[in-house]
Amino acid sequence: MAYAINETGCRLEEMNQRLPALEASIKAIVRKCEMNKFRVDHVVGPAAAVLSVYNVANQLQKWLLVADPHDSDLLIPYIFKVKRLEEAL
């Protein structure tokens, strides 16, 4: 039993000596993950904005295709939507 306790103590000591290196490795991995999260967060906003503009342009294009530009009641909204489509594009 003394031998088993001694062996366990030796193994625990070896593990204790390796822990700082493992901790440093884990911290490095965490830093890399945090950097990648920042990069992803940094890209998601502009990508969402581009998608939003695309959706607006797509909706405007659909409306412009079915609207009659010669209808006097729709002329001002038609021109406004053409302008918004140009801005979006």
NORHUZI-V539517 format. One record per pair of residues at least 24 apart in sequence whose C-alpha atoms are under 10 Angstrom apart, sorted by the first residue. I is the first residue (numbers start at 1). J is the second residue. If there is no record, write none. Layout:
i=I j=J
i=I j=J
This chain:
i=50 j=88
i=52 j=88
i=53 j=85
i=53 j=87
i=53 j=88
i=53 j=89
i=54 j=85
i=54 j=88
i=54 j=89
i=55 j=88
i=56 j=84
i=56 j=85
i=56 j=88
i=56 j=89
i=57 j=81
i=57 j=82
i=57 j=84
i=57 j=85
i=57 j=86
i=57 j=87
i=57 j=88
i=57 j=89
i=58 j=85
i=58 j=88
i=58 j=89
i=59 j=85
i=60 j=84
i=60 j=85
i=60 j=86
i=60 j=88
i=61 j=85
